[in-house]
Amino acid sequence: MASQTSSSHKRQLHPNIWFLTIGSFLTDISSEMLNNLIPLFLYNILGVQTSIIGLIDGIAEATASLVKVYSGALSDRLGKRKTLTVLGYTLSTLSKPFLYFATTWQIVLGVRFSDRVGKGIRTAPRDALLAGSAKSDQRGLAFGLHRAGDTAGAFIGLVIAGLIIWLTQSGATELTQLTFQTIVLVSIIPATLAVLVLALGVKEVEAARKAGIGLPSFHLKNFDKRFLTFLVVVIIFTLGNSSDSFIILLGQDRGLNVLQIIAMLMTFNAVYALLAGPFGSLSDRIGRRRLMLAGWMLYGLVYLGFAISHTGAQVWILFGFYGIYYALTEGVSKALVADIVPQEQRGTAYGMFNAAIGLTALPASLIAGILWQTFSPSAPFIFGASLSLIASFLLLAWVK
């Protein structure tokens, strides 16, 4: 009987949730084929230093974050989310082919910049559209399902990338330019399909419309204090949460070849995809903060493990546990935002939330690159573990 009730509950999800999940699934097939190989492309082929790799990742995420703030607020002003969502996915798709011609890190930065602008345009309106399409007791499930679809796409994308690597360079230690260019071309197909699915399948969910369409204004006093406090804690945590590019480079530094790195990433995404939905649903029953605390504590332990690792196998195993951290926190944190912010403010709130993460990612990744280059590959992970433990304590003490 309980199983039938649960099944019926899931069947009642709004169709938008499924189409948004499929769109993210296809997009991540495309994105994860490329994004995880970009640091190897920069490091192995272009000979770029880790400080520059950190700078590229930081600028890209900071750019996305600035756009997310405006895009989210604009979607609140318009009372509409779909157009901005589809526009953002389209821009990211159009930017991908230019990686085929990249010969300098500045070109890679330009492509990453354009791709992240697209992500910035779509993310907050998409999250608000997802929240608006879910019932209040289904938000954790809806966001968990969306993250699961997103991550399942990442897994498939890595399988395809791994197959291309196996066919073009087999067990080579470093990435080759031919392999990277082939993957760029293949990645365009699922990205294009994602835009079509979202444009044709998603329906607008009307929200309370704010007057005017000018530059957004942000009055922090209008937001719940819990939301603002949560943002502060998230910023502290994110300052130690540098780009995952450094984990990929750590795996290579500890002895993994390119194909093994792809397999390591597949392990991460398989764990994440399998657990995101169940953990999101669990947060509907026991509360979001408990899962956030568990995820951040696990993050700190995993980062300490990275710092003291000596072999590629150890990095690989730890990266699997890293997937559990993502499943515990990514969808759950967004559901928490929806819980404490009214519908007419959610676009702005998601923009602010994503901006807090993305803008902090610039100094986080830059610090990590400098620590790696100046001290050792372990230094960024010791720094990240320390801040995660501080943020966990503050989440417990401040966010009620």
Contacts in CASP RR format, 6 or more apart in sequence:
PFRMAT RR
TARGET T0000
AUTHOR 0000-0000-0000
METHOD contacts of the structure
MODEL  1
MASQTSSSHKRQLHPNIWFLTIGSFLTDISSEMLNNLIPLFLYNILGVQT
SIIGLIDGIAEATASLVKVYSGALSDRLGKRKTLTVLGYTLSTLSKPFLY
FATTWQIVLGVRFSDRVGKGIRTAPRDALLAGSAKSDQRGLAFGLHRAGD
TAGAFIGLVIAGLIIWLTQSGATELTQLTFQTIVLVSIIPATLAVLVLAL
GVKEVEAARKAGIGLPSFHLKNFDKRFLTFLVVVIIFTLGNSSDSFIILL
GQDRGLNVLQIIAMLMTFNAVYALLAGPFGSLSDRIGRRRLMLAGWMLYG
LVYLGFAISHTGAQVWILFGFYGIYYALTEGVSKALVADIVPQEQRGTAY
GMFNAAIGLTALPASLIAGILWQTFSPSAPFIFGASLSLIASFLLLAWVK
9 138 0 8 1.000
10 141 0 8 1.000
12 135 0 8 1.000
12 138 0 8 1.000
13 134 0 8 1.000
13 138 0 8 1.000
13 141 0 8 1.000
13 142 0 8 1.000
13 145 0 8 1.000
14 133 0 8 1.000
14 134 0 8 1.000
14 205 0 8 1.000
15 201 0 8 1.000
15 203 0 8 1.000
16 129 0 8 1.000
16 130 0 8 1.000
16 133 0 8 1.000
16 202 0 8 1.000
16 203 0 8 1.000
16 205 0 8 1.000
17 130 0 8 1.000
17 133 0 8 1.000
17 134 0 8 1.000
17 142 0 8 1.000
17 145 0 8 1.000
17 146 0 8 1.000
19 197 0 8 1.000
19 198 0 8 1.000
19 201 0 8 1.000
19 202 0 8 1.000
20 85 0 8 1.000
20 126 0 8 1.000
20 129 0 8 1.000
20 130 0 8 1.000
20 133 0 8 1.000
20 146 0 8 1.000
20 198 0 8 1.000
20 202 0 8 1.000
21 145 0 8 1.000
21 146 0 8 1.000
21 148 0 8 1.000
21 149 0 8 1.000
21 150 0 8 1.000
22 149 0 8 1.000
22 194 0 8 1.000
22 197 0 8 1.000
23 89 0 8 1.000
23 194 0 8 1.000
23 197 0 8 1.000
23 198 0 8 1.000
24 146 0 8 1.000
24 149 0 8 1.000
24 150 0 8 1.000
24 153 0 8 1.000
24 194 0 8 1.000
25 149 0 8 1.000
25 150 0 8 1.000
25 152 0 8 1.000
25 153 0 8 1.000
25 156 0 8 1.000
25 194 0 8 1.000
26 153 0 8 1.000
26 190 0 8 1.000
26 191 0 8 1.000
26 193 0 8 1.000
26 194 0 8 1.000
26 197 0 8 1.000
27 89 0 8 1.000
27 92 0 8 1.000
27 150 0 8 1.000
27 190 0 8 1.000
27 191 0 8 1.000
27 194 0 8 1.000
28 149 0 8 1.000
28 150 0 8 1.000
28 151 0 8 1.000
28 152 0 8 1.000
28 153 0 8 1.000
28 154 0 8 1.000
28 157 0 8 1.000
29 153 0 8 1.000
29 154 0 8 1.000
29 156 0 8 1.000
29 157 0 8 1.000
29 160 0 8 1.000
29 187 0 8 1.000
29 190 0 8 1.000
30 93 0 8 1.000
30 96 0 8 1.000
30 157 0 8 1.000
30 187 0 8 1.000
30 188 0 8 1.000
30 189 0 8 1.000
30 190 0 8 1.000
30 191 0 8 1.000
30 194 0 8 1.000
31 92 0 8 1.000
31 154 0 8 1.000
31 187 0 8 1.000
31 191 0 8 1.000
32 153 0 8 1.000
32 154 0 8 1.000
32 155 0 8 1.000
32 157 0 8 1.000
32 158 0 8 1.000
32 161 0 8 1.000
32 265 0 8 1.000
32 269 0 8 1.000
33 157 0 8 1.000
33 158 0 8 1.000
33 160 0 8 1.000
33 161 0 8 1.000
33 183 0 8 1.000
33 186 0 8 1.000
33 187 0 8 1.000
34 96 0 8 1.000
34 99 0 8 1.000
34 183 0 8 1.000
34 184 0 8 1.000
34 187 0 8 1.000
36 158 0 8 1.000
36 161 0 8 1.000
36 244 0 8 1.000
36 248 0 8 1.000
36 261 0 8 1.000
36 262 0 8 1.000
36 265 0 8 1.000
37 161 0 8 1.000
37 175 0 8 1.000
37 180 0 8 1.000
37 183 0 8 1.000
38 99 0 8 1.000
38 108 0 8 1.000
38 112 0 8 1.000
38 245 0 8 1.000
39 53 0 8 1.000
39 57 0 8 1.000
39 243 0 8 1.000
39 245 0 8 1.000
39 248 0 8 1.000
39 249 0 8 1.000
40 174 0 8 1.000
40 175 0 8 1.000
40 248 0 8 1.000
40 249 0 8 1.000
40 252 0 8 1.000
40 258 0 8 1.000
40 261 0 8 1.000
41 102 0 8 1.000
41 108 0 8 1.000
41 175 0 8 1.000
41 177 0 8 1.000
41 180 0 8 1.000
42 48 0 8 1.000
42 52 0 8 1.000
42 53 0 8 1.000
42 56 0 8 1.000
42 105 0 8 1.000
42 108 0 8 1.000
43 50 0 8 1.000
43 53 0 8 1.000
43 249 0 8 1.000
43 252 0 8 1.000
44 174 0 8 1.000
44 175 0 8 1.000
45 174 0 8 1.000
45 175 0 8 1.000
45 176 0 8 1.000
45 177 0 8 1.000
45 180 0 8 1.000
46 103 0 8 1.000
46 104 0 8 1.000
46 105 0 8 1.000
46 108 0 8 1.000
48 105 0 8 1.000
49 373 0 8 1.000
50 246 0 8 1.000
50 249 0 8 1.000
50 369 0 8 1.000
50 372 0 8 1.000
50 373 0 8 1.000
51 366 0 8 1.000
51 369 0 8 1.000
51 370 0 8 1.000
51 372 0 8 1.000
51 373 0 8 1.000
52 105 0 8 1.000
53 243 0 8 1.000
53 245 0 8 1.000
53 249 0 8 1.000
53 369 0 8 1.000
54 242 0 8 1.000
54 243 0 8 1.000
54 245 0 8 1.000
54 246 0 8 1.000
54 365 0 8 1.000
54 366 0 8 1.000
54 368 0 8 1.000
54 369 0 8 1.000
55 365 0 8 1.000
55 366 0 8 1.000
56 105 0 8 1.000
56 108 0 8 1.000
56 109 0 8 1.000
56 112 0 8 1.000
57 112 0 8 1.000
57 242 0 8 1.000
57 243 0 8 1.000
57 245 0 8 1.000
57 361 0 8 1.000
57 365 0 8 1.000
58 243 0 8 1.000
58 358 0 8 1.000
58 361 0 8 1.000
58 362 0 8 1.000
58 364 0 8 1.000
58 365 0 8 1.000
58 366 0 8 1.000
59 109 0 8 1.000
59 112 0 8 1.000
59 113 0 8 1.000
59 362 0 8 1.000
60 109 0 8 1.000
60 112 0 8 1.000
60 113 0 8 1.000
60 115 0 8 1.000
60 116 0 8 1.000
61 116 0 8 1.000
61 243 0 8 1.000
61 357 0 8 1.000
61 358 0 8 1.000
61 359 0 8 1.000
61 361 0 8 1.000
61 362 0 8 1.000
61 365 0 8 1.000
62 358 0 8 1.000
62 359 0 8 1.000
62 361 0 8 1.000
62 362 0 8 1.000
63 113 0 8 1.000
63 116 0 8 1.000
63 117 0 8 1.000
63 120 0 8 1.000
64 116 0 8 1.000
64 117 0 8 1.000
64 118 0 8 1.000
64 119 0 8 1.000
64 120 0 8 1.000
64 123 0 8 1.000
64 354 0 8 1.000
64 358 0 8 1.000
65 120 0 8 1.000
65 351 0 8 1.000
65 354 0 8 1.000
65 355 0 8 1.000
65 356 0 8 1.000
65 357 0 8 1.000
65 358 0 8 1.000
65 359 0 8 1.000
65 361 0 8 1.000
66 355 0 8 1.000
66 359 0 8 1.000
67 116 0 8 1.000
67 117 0 8 1.000
67 118 0 8 1.000
67 119 0 8 1.000
67 120 0 8 1.000
67 121 0 8 1.000
68 119 0 8 1.000
68 120 0 8 1.000
68 121 0 8 1.000
68 123 0 8 1.000
68 124 0 8 1.000
68 350 0 8 1.000
68 351 0 8 1.000
68 354 0 8 1.000
68 355 0 8 1.000
69 124 0 8 1.000
69 216 0 8 1.000
69 218 0 8 1.000
69 348 0 8 1.000
69 351 0 8 1.000
69 352 0 8 1.000
69 354 0 8 1.000
69 355 0 8 1.000
70 215 0 8 1.000
70 216 0 8 1.000
71 84 0 8 1.000
71 120 0 8 1.000
71 121 0 8 1.000
71 122 0 8 1.000
71 123 0 8 1.000
71 124 0 8 1.000
71 125 0 8 1.000
71 351 0 8 1.000
72 84 0 8 1.000
72 124 0 8 1.000
72 125 0 8 1.000
72 128 0 8 1.000
72 216 0 8 1.000
72 347 0 8 1.000
72 348 0 8 1.000
72 350 0 8 1.000
72 351 0 8 1.000
73 216 0 8 1.000
73 218 0 8 1.000
73 347 0 8 1.000
73 348 0 8 1.000
73 351 0 8 1.000
74 84 0 8 1.000
74 213 0 8 1.000
74 216 0 8 1.000
75 81 0 8 1.000
75 84 0 8 1.000
75 124 0 8 1.000
75 125 0 8 1.000
75 128 0 8 1.000
75 207 0 8 1.000
75 347 0 8 1.000
76 128 0 8 1.000
76 207 0 8 1.000
76 210 0 8 1.000
76 216 0 8 1.000
76 344 0 8 1.000
76 345 0 8 1.000
76 346 0 8 1.000
76 347 0 8 1.000
76 348 0 8 1.000
77 209 0 8 1.000
77 210 0 8 1.000
77 211 0 8 1.000
77 212 0 8 1.000
77 213 0 8 1.000
77 214 0 8 1.000
77 216 0 8 1.000
78 209 0 8 1.000
78 213 0 8 1.000
79 206 0 8 1.000
79 207 0 8 1.000
79 208 0 8 1.000
79 209 0 8 1.000
79 210 0 8 1.000
80 204 0 8 1.000
80 206 0 8 1.000
80 207 0 8 1.000
81 125 0 8 1.000
81 126 0 8 1.000
81 128 0 8 1.000
81 129 0 8 1.000
81 204 0 8 1.000
81 205 0 8 1.000
81 207 0 8 1.000
81 347 0 8 1.000
82 125 0 8 1.000
82 129 0 8 1.000
82 198 0 8 1.000
82 202 0 8 1.000
82 203 0 8 1.000
82 204 0 8 1.000
84 121 0 8 1.000
84 122 0 8 1.000
84 125 0 8 1.000
85 122 0 8 1.000
85 125 0 8 1.000
85 126 0 8 1.000
85 129 0 8 1.000
85 198 0 8 1.000
85 202 0 8 1.000
86 122 0 8 1.000
86 195 0 8 1.000
86 198 0 8 1.000
86 199 0 8 1.000
86 202 0 8 1.000
87 118 0 8 1.000
87 121 0 8 1.000
87 122 0 8 1.000
88 117 0 8 1.000
88 118 0 8 1.000
88 119 0 8 1.000
88 120 0 8 1.000
88 121 0 8 1.000
88 122 0 8 1.000
89 118 0 8 1.000
89 122 0 8 1.000
89 191 0 8 1.000
89 194 0 8 1.000
89 195 0 8 1.000
89 198 0 8 1.000
90 195 0 8 1.000
91 114 0 8 1.000
91 115 0 8 1.000
91 117 0 8 1.000
91 118 0 8 1.000
91 121 0 8 1.000
92 114 0 8 1.000
92 115 0 8 1.000
92 118 0 8 1.000
92 119 0 8 1.000
92 122 0 8 1.000
92 191 0 8 1.000
93 188 0 8 1.000
93 191 0 8 1.000
93 192 0 8 1.000
93 194 0 8 1.000
93 195 0 8 1.000
94 114 0 8 1.000
95 111 0 8 1.000
95 114 0 8 1.000
95 115 0 8 1.000
95 118 0 8 1.000
96 111 0 8 1.000
96 115 0 8 1.000
96 184 0 8 1.000
96 187 0 8 1.000
96 188 0 8 1.000
96 191 0 8 1.000
97 184 0 8 1.000
97 185 0 8 1.000
97 188 0 8 1.000
98 107 0 8 1.000
98 110 0 8 1.000
98 111 0 8 1.000
98 114 0 8 1.000
99 108 0 8 1.000
99 111 0 8 1.000
99 180 0 8 1.000
99 184 0 8 1.000
100 181 0 8 1.000
100 184 0 8 1.000
100 185 0 8 1.000
101 107 0 8 1.000
102 108 0 8 1.000
102 111 0 8 1.000
120 354 0 8 1.000
123 350 0 8 1.000
123 351 0 8 1.000
123 354 0 8 1.000
124 347 0 8 1.000
124 348 0 8 1.000
124 350 0 8 1.000
124 351 0 8 1.000
124 354 0 8 1.000
125 347 0 8 1.000
127 334 0 8 1.000
127 346 0 8 1.000
127 347 0 8 1.000
127 350 0 8 1.000
127 354 0 8 1.000
128 207 0 8 1.000
128 346 0 8 1.000
128 347 0 8 1.000
128 350 0 8 1.000
129 202 0 8 1.000
129 204 0 8 1.000
129 205 0 8 1.000
130 142 0 8 1.000
130 143 0 8 1.000
130 146 0 8 1.000
131 139 0 8 1.000
131 142 0 8 1.000
131 143 0 8 1.000
131 334 0 8 1.000
131 335 0 8 1.000
131 338 0 8 1.000
131 343 0 8 1.000
131 346 0 8 1.000
132 205 0 8 1.000
132 207 0 8 1.000
132 343 0 8 1.000
132 346 0 8 1.000
133 142 0 8 1.000
133 205 0 8 1.000
134 140 0 8 1.000
134 141 0 8 1.000
134 142 0 8 1.000
134 143 0 8 1.000
137 284 0 8 1.000
138 284 0 8 1.000
139 284 0 8 1.000
139 335 0 8 1.000
139 338 0 8 1.000
139 339 0 8 1.000
140 280 0 8 1.000
140 281 0 8 1.000
140 283 0 8 1.000
140 284 0 8 1.000
140 288 0 8 1.000
140 331 0 8 1.000
140 332 0 8 1.000
140 335 0 8 1.000
141 277 0 8 1.000
141 280 0 8 1.000
141 281 0 8 1.000
141 284 0 8 1.000
142 335 0 8 1.000
143 280 0 8 1.000
143 331 0 8 1.000
143 332 0 8 1.000
143 334 0 8 1.000
143 335 0 8 1.000
144 276 0 8 1.000
144 277 0 8 1.000
144 279 0 8 1.000
144 280 0 8 1.000
144 281 0 8 1.000
144 331 0 8 1.000
144 332 0 8 1.000
144 335 0 8 1.000
145 276 0 8 1.000
145 277 0 8 1.000
146 331 0 8 1.000
147 272 0 8 1.000
147 276 0 8 1.000
147 277 0 8 1.000
147 326 0 8 1.000
147 327 0 8 1.000
147 330 0 8 1.000
147 331 0 8 1.000
148 272 0 8 1.000
148 273 0 8 1.000
148 274 0 8 1.000
148 276 0 8 1.000
148 277 0 8 1.000
149 273 0 8 1.000
149 276 0 8 1.000
151 269 0 8 1.000
151 272 0 8 1.000
151 273 0 8 1.000
151 276 0 8 1.000
151 326 0 8 1.000
152 269 0 8 1.000
152 273 0 8 1.000
153 269 0 8 1.000
153 273 0 8 1.000
154 265 0 8 1.000
154 269 0 8 1.000
154 272 0 8 1.000
154 273 0 8 1.000
155 266 0 8 1.000
155 269 0 8 1.000
155 270 0 8 1.000
155 273 0 8 1.000
157 190 0 8 1.000
158 262 0 8 1.000
158 265 0 8 1.000
158 266 0 8 1.000
158 269 0 8 1.000
159 266 0 8 1.000
160 183 0 8 1.000
160 186 0 8 1.000
161 183 0 8 1.000
161 262 0 8 1.000
162 259 0 8 1.000
162 262 0 8 1.000
162 263 0 8 1.000
164 179 0 8 1.000
164 182 0 8 1.000
164 183 0 8 1.000
164 186 0 8 1.000
165 171 0 8 1.000
165 175 0 8 1.000
165 179 0 8 1.000
165 258 0 8 1.000
165 259 0 8 1.000
165 262 0 8 1.000
166 259 0 8 1.000
168 176 0 8 1.000
168 178 0 8 1.000
168 179 0 8 1.000
168 182 0 8 1.000
169 175 0 8 1.000
169 176 0 8 1.000
169 178 0 8 1.000
169 179 0 8 1.000
169 258 0 8 1.000
170 259 0 8 1.000
171 257 0 8 1.000
171 258 0 8 1.000
171 259 0 8 1.000
172 257 0 8 1.000
172 258 0 8 1.000
173 252 0 8 1.000
173 257 0 8 1.000
173 258 0 8 1.000
174 258 0 8 1.000
175 258 0 8 1.000
179 258 0 8 1.000
207 343 0 8 1.000
207 344 0 8 1.000
207 346 0 8 1.000
208 343 0 8 1.000
208 344 0 8 1.000
210 344 0 8 1.000
216 348 0 8 1.000
218 348 0 8 1.000
218 352 0 8 1.000
220 228 0 8 1.000
222 345 0 8 1.000
223 341 0 8 1.000
223 345 0 8 1.000
223 349 0 8 1.000
224 340 0 8 1.000
224 341 0 8 1.000
226 340 0 8 1.000
226 399 0 8 1.000
226 400 0 8 1.000
227 337 0 8 1.000
227 340 0 8 1.000
227 341 0 8 1.000
227 349 0 8 1.000
229 398 0 8 1.000
229 399 0 8 1.000
230 336 0 8 1.000
230 337 0 8 1.000
230 340 0 8 1.000
230 395 0 8 1.000
230 399 0 8 1.000
231 352 0 8 1.000
231 353 0 8 1.000
231 356 0 8 1.000
232 394 0 8 1.000
232 398 0 8 1.000
233 391 0 8 1.000
233 394 0 8 1.000
233 395 0 8 1.000
233 398 0 8 1.000
233 399 0 8 1.000
234 333 0 8 1.000
234 353 0 8 1.000
234 356 0 8 1.000
234 357 0 8 1.000
234 391 0 8 1.000
235 356 0 8 1.000
235 357 0 8 1.000
235 360 0 8 1.000
236 387 0 8 1.000
236 390 0 8 1.000
236 391 0 8 1.000
236 394 0 8 1.000
237 296 0 8 1.000
237 387 0 8 1.000
237 388 0 8 1.000
237 391 0 8 1.000
237 392 0 8 1.000
238 356 0 8 1.000
238 357 0 8 1.000
238 358 0 8 1.000
238 360 0 8 1.000
238 361 0 8 1.000
238 364 0 8 1.000
239 360 0 8 1.000
239 363 0 8 1.000
239 364 0 8 1.000
239 367 0 8 1.000
239 387 0 8 1.000
240 364 0 8 1.000
240 367 0 8 1.000
240 368 0 8 1.000
240 383 0 8 1.000
240 384 0 8 1.000
240 387 0 8 1.000
240 388 0 8 1.000
241 299 0 8 1.000
241 361 0 8 1.000
241 364 0 8 1.000
241 384 0 8 1.000
241 387 0 8 1.000
241 388 0 8 1.000
242 361 0 8 1.000
242 364 0 8 1.000
242 365 0 8 1.000
242 367 0 8 1.000
242 368 0 8 1.000
242 369 0 8 1.000
242 380 0 8 1.000
242 384 0 8 1.000
243 361 0 8 1.000
243 364 0 8 1.000
243 365 0 8 1.000
243 368 0 8 1.000
245 365 0 8 1.000
246 365 0 8 1.000
246 368 0 8 1.000
246 369 0 8 1.000
246 372 0 8 1.000
246 377 0 8 1.000
246 380 0 8 1.000
246 381 0 8 1.000
247 306 0 8 1.000
247 315 0 8 1.000
247 319 0 8 1.000
247 322 0 8 1.000
248 261 0 8 1.000
248 265 0 8 1.000
249 372 0 8 1.000
249 377 0 8 1.000
250 306 0 8 1.000
250 309 0 8 1.000
250 315 0 8 1.000
250 377 0 8 1.000
250 381 0 8 1.000
251 261 0 8 1.000
251 264 0 8 1.000
251 312 0 8 1.000
251 315 0 8 1.000
251 316 0 8 1.000
252 258 0 8 1.000
252 261 0 8 1.000
253 377 0 8 1.000
254 309 0 8 1.000
254 310 0 8 1.000
254 311 0 8 1.000
254 312 0 8 1.000
254 314 0 8 1.000
254 315 0 8 1.000
255 311 0 8 1.000
255 312 0 8 1.000
256 264 0 8 1.000
256 312 0 8 1.000
256 315 0 8 1.000
256 316 0 8 1.000
260 312 0 8 1.000
260 316 0 8 1.000
263 316 0 8 1.000
264 315 0 8 1.000
264 316 0 8 1.000
264 319 0 8 1.000
265 319 0 8 1.000
267 316 0 8 1.000
267 319 0 8 1.000
267 320 0 8 1.000
268 319 0 8 1.000
268 320 0 8 1.000
268 322 0 8 1.000
268 323 0 8 1.000
268 326 0 8 1.000
269 323 0 8 1.000
271 320 0 8 1.000
271 321 0 8 1.000
271 323 0 8 1.000
271 324 0 8 1.000
271 327 0 8 1.000
272 323 0 8 1.000
272 324 0 8 1.000
272 326 0 8 1.000
272 327 0 8 1.000
274 327 0 8 1.000
275 323 0 8 1.000
275 324 0 8 1.000
275 327 0 8 1.000
275 328 0 8 1.000
276 326 0 8 1.000
276 327 0 8 1.000
276 330 0 8 1.000
276 331 0 8 1.000
277 327 0 8 1.000
279 291 0 8 1.000
279 327 0 8 1.000
279 328 0 8 1.000
279 332 0 8 1.000
280 291 0 8 1.000
280 331 0 8 1.000
280 332 0 8 1.000
280 335 0 8 1.000
282 291 0 8 1.000
283 290 0 8 1.000
283 291 0 8 1.000
283 332 0 8 1.000
283 335 0 8 1.000
284 335 0 8 1.000
288 332 0 8 1.000
288 333 0 8 1.000
288 335 0 8 1.000
288 336 0 8 1.000
288 339 0 8 1.000
289 336 0 8 1.000
289 395 0 8 1.000
289 396 0 8 1.000
289 399 0 8 1.000
291 328 0 8 1.000
291 329 0 8 1.000
291 332 0 8 1.000
292 328 0 8 1.000
292 329 0 8 1.000
292 332 0 8 1.000
292 333 0 8 1.000
292 336 0 8 1.000
292 395 0 8 1.000
293 392 0 8 1.000
293 395 0 8 1.000
293 396 0 8 1.000
294 328 0 8 1.000
295 324 0 8 1.000
295 325 0 8 1.000
295 328 0 8 1.000
295 329 0 8 1.000
296 325 0 8 1.000
296 329 0 8 1.000
296 388 0 8 1.000
296 391 0 8 1.000
296 392 0 8 1.000
296 395 0 8 1.000
297 388 0 8 1.000
297 389 0 8 1.000
297 392 0 8 1.000
298 321 0 8 1.000
298 324 0 8 1.000
298 325 0 8 1.000
298 328 0 8 1.000
299 322 0 8 1.000
299 325 0 8 1.000
299 329 0 8 1.000
299 385 0 8 1.000
299 388 0 8 1.000
300 384 0 8 1.000
300 385 0 8 1.000
300 388 0 8 1.000
300 389 0 8 1.000
301 321 0 8 1.000
301 385 0 8 1.000
302 318 0 8 1.000
302 321 0 8 1.000
302 322 0 8 1.000
302 325 0 8 1.000
303 381 0 8 1.000
303 382 0 8 1.000
303 384 0 8 1.000
303 385 0 8 1.000
303 388 0 8 1.000
304 381 0 8 1.000
304 382 0 8 1.000
304 385 0 8 1.000
305 314 0 8 1.000
305 318 0 8 1.000
305 381 0 8 1.000
306 315 0 8 1.000
306 318 0 8 1.000
306 378 0 8 1.000
306 381 0 8 1.000
307 378 0 8 1.000
307 379 0 8 1.000
307 381 0 8 1.000
307 382 0 8 1.000
307 385 0 8 1.000
308 378 0 8 1.000
309 315 0 8 1.000
309 318 0 8 1.000
333 353 0 8 1.000
334 350 0 8 1.000
334 353 0 8 1.000
337 346 0 8 1.000
337 349 0 8 1.000
337 350 0 8 1.000
337 353 0 8 1.000
338 346 0 8 1.000
341 349 0 8 1.000
367 380 0 8 1.000
367 383 0 8 1.000
368 380 0 8 1.000
368 383 0 8 1.000
369 380 0 8 1.000
371 379 0 8 1.000
371 380 0 8 1.000
371 383 0 8 1.000
372 379 0 8 1.000
372 380 0 8 1.000
END
